[in-house]
Amino acid sequence: MPAADPIFQPLAFRNLTIKNRILRSNVSGRFDNYDGSGTQTRINWETKFARGGAGAIVSSFVPVTIRGRIVPNYATIDRDERIPFWKKLGEAVHRHDCKFILQLSHGGRQRDIPGIEFDKGLSATDKPDPLHGFECEKMSTKQIKETVDAFAQGARRAREAGLDGVELHSANGYLFTQFLSSAINDRTDSYGGKLKNRAKFLLEVVAAIRAAVGSDFHLQAKISATEMANAMVPGEPRGNTIEDSVQVCKWLEEAGVDAIHVSAGAFFPHPRNPVGDLPIEELRKTYDSLIASGTKTLRNYIFFKGSLTSAFFVRRWRKEAGKVFEGVNLADAHAIKQAVSIPVICTGGFQTASFIRDALNNSHCDAVSIARSLIANPDLPLQFAAGADRPAKPCTYCNKCLVNAPENPLGCYEESRFASRDAMVAEIMSVFADANG
């Protein structure tokens, strides 16, 4: 490894420095208790990437309220009783010279498996999402203010837990996207209409967090730079463009955000996030978990089961995904980096050291975040440090990990990467047994 390798240069944010330019992006499975309390399994999950050499870990989706969760069995940060768990997790990650950034999140109308507490999600709109038909309630001004405070209190709890910062999940179709998006937000009050109004909720959350934790605690925002809201539903509006997002990022910097994390898509999963294939055979096995969640989920399940209808769905997915897998969001990250002075992190299929070096050297971004390629190879940063340009068994971008997640433990489900199916299952299940941190 050359001494000047840009991948292994420290990255200094305003309030935080990480040891290299690889962050584990937000990803996790249903590893926790139904009530939102955390478990040792989640700690095992996060620490294996810290051991593998990541400079920082961005937690999975962490709901700031129970009504804001996307599925049960995800650890939350909705009350002070959650602080000791997150403190324990942070300490386990820190033992490996890795930073831990907690992702403050709210699903809004996008809730794969809502749970028993609430029938409908809260959103900028009262229109169900067009793909699955997840129903929702248009938030009142009072509910918006309560949610702003919930995010601020989540940040306070993260700081009290000794974590290294927080990320606002303002991407991928969740609540912030529902306010930001010209394709989704149909409000006629001060939170709807022109872009500045649509950004008001997000900017109010940033201000509330700064009031709660001060100016010396790391705060970054993840944004879908290009939404492509009609990717799977022809006739829907396209949504926000990169020009819209560049302006939002300028406002975020002015409001006190320390970094921008660039993604894509006005819903999740989306053909451009995570880019790759749509594993229809696996989807047929697991989509049944969502049938009761939306008004169109049964229709979708029938589509996925039929050979002709599923083929149409797969063709549409592949067309919108395009042919570029690695660095799919780099052009958008570069446009944002040219417009702001804070660091820009880019996600999107990274797993080749020389490709990442080029992105860093050409100032397309300041760091990359990786999820699936680290699920496939948790020690990928260590492999890069040892001189590998690409892992011996790279991620295939098959997305089988993604479609298994609602029903099965998260892990790599591409059998061709393992000596046998038993070996694959053993690796998936290892997170439940390893308590070494």
Secondary structure, 3 states (H helix, E strand, C coil): CCCCCHHHCCEECCCCEECCCEEECCCCCCCCCCCCCCCHHHHHHHHHHHHCCCCEEEEEEEECCHHHCCCCCCCCCCCHHHHHHHHHHHHHHHCCCCEEEEEEECCCCCCCCCCCCCCCEEECCCCCCCCCCCCEEECCHHHHHHHHHHHHHHHHHHHHCCCCEEEEEECCCCHHHHHHCCCCCCCCCCCCCCHHHHCHHHHHHHHHHHHHHCCCCEEEEEEEEECCCCCCCCCCCCCCCHHHHHHHHHHHHHHCCCEEEEEECCCCCECEECECCCCHHHHHHHHHHHCCCCCCHHHHHHHHHCHHHHHHHHHHHHHHHCCCCCCCCHHHHHHHHHHCCCCEEEECCCCCHHHHHHHHHCCCCCEEEECHHHHHCCCHHHHHHCCCCCCCCCCCCCCHHHHHCCCCCCCCCCHHHCCCHHHHHHHHHHHHHCCCC
